[in-house]
Amino acid sequence: MNLRLAHKLIAEVEHQPDGFLKVRGREAAREVYLMAEAGLVKATELDELDPTEAVITRITHAGHQFYRALNNVRSFSHN
């Protein structure tokens, strides 16, 4: 899992008023599914016709904890 990309995607979902995010691109779509497998997010099933798109439908409790933990690490490392 690409931690920076995962953190970025969760941050983007956090700022969406409807609470979900559609991503495009093979790398981003793969990351969404890795995040879903890890239990950080809920996502729609992979569209076999277009494996370069994914939709995060919800951030899980574990996803929120992951996001906060990385924020704490980032702010600590900048001091």
C-alpha positions in Angstrom: 0.0 0.0 0.0 1.2 3.5 -0.9 0.8 5.3 2.5 1.0 8.8 1.0 -1.6 8.0 -1.7 -3.9 6.3 0.8 -3.7 9.3 3.1 -4.4 11.6 0.2 -7.4 9.7 -0.9 -8.9 9.6 2.6 -8.2 13.3 3.0 -10.1 13.9 -0.3 -13.1 11.8 0.9 -13.1 13.7 4.3 -13.6 16.9 2.3 -16.4 15.6 0.1 -19.9 16.8 1.3 -21.5 13.5 0.2 -18.8 11.4 1.8 -17.7 9.4 -1.3 -15.0 9.8 -3.9 -14.7 8.5 -7.5 -11.1 8.1 -8.5 -9.7 7.5 -12.0 -6.4 5.9 -13.0 -5.0 2.5 -12.6 -2.8 3.4 -9.6 -5.5 5.2 -7.7 -8.1 2.5 -8.4 -5.7 -0.2 -7.3 -5.0 1.8 -4.1 -8.7 2.0 -3.3 -9.0 -1.7 -3.5 -6.0 -2.3 -1.4 -7.4 0.1 1.2 -10.7 -1.7 1.1 -9.0 -5.1 1.6 -7.2 -3.6 4.6 -10.5 -2.4 6.0 -9.8 1.3 5.8 -12.6 2.1 3.4 -15.7 0.6 1.8 -15.6 0.7 -2.0 -17.7 -0.4 -4.9 -16.8 -3.6 -6.7 -14.2 -3.3 -9.4 -15.8 -2.8 -12.8 -14.2 -5.4 -15.0 -14.9 -3.3 -18.0 -13.0 -0.3 -16.6 -10.5 -1.3 -14.0 -9.1 2.2 -13.9 -12.0 3.6 -11.9 -13.0 3.1 -8.3 -15.4 4.7 -5.8 -14.8 5.0 -2.1 -18.3 4.9 -0.5 -17.3 5.3 3.1 -14.3 5.6 5.4 -14.3 3.0 8.1 -13.4 3.5 11.8 -10.0 2.0 11.1 -9.6 4.4 8.1 -10.3 7.4 10.4 -7.7 6.1 12.9 -5.2 5.5 10.1 -5.8 9.1 8.8 -5.3 10.6 12.3 -2.2 8.5 13.0 -0.5 9.7 9.8 -1.5 13.3 10.5 0.2 12.9 13.9 3.3 11.4 12.4 3.5 14.1 9.8 3.1 17.0 12.3 5.6 15.4 14.6 8.2 14.9 11.9 7.9 18.6 10.8 8.8 19.8 14.3 
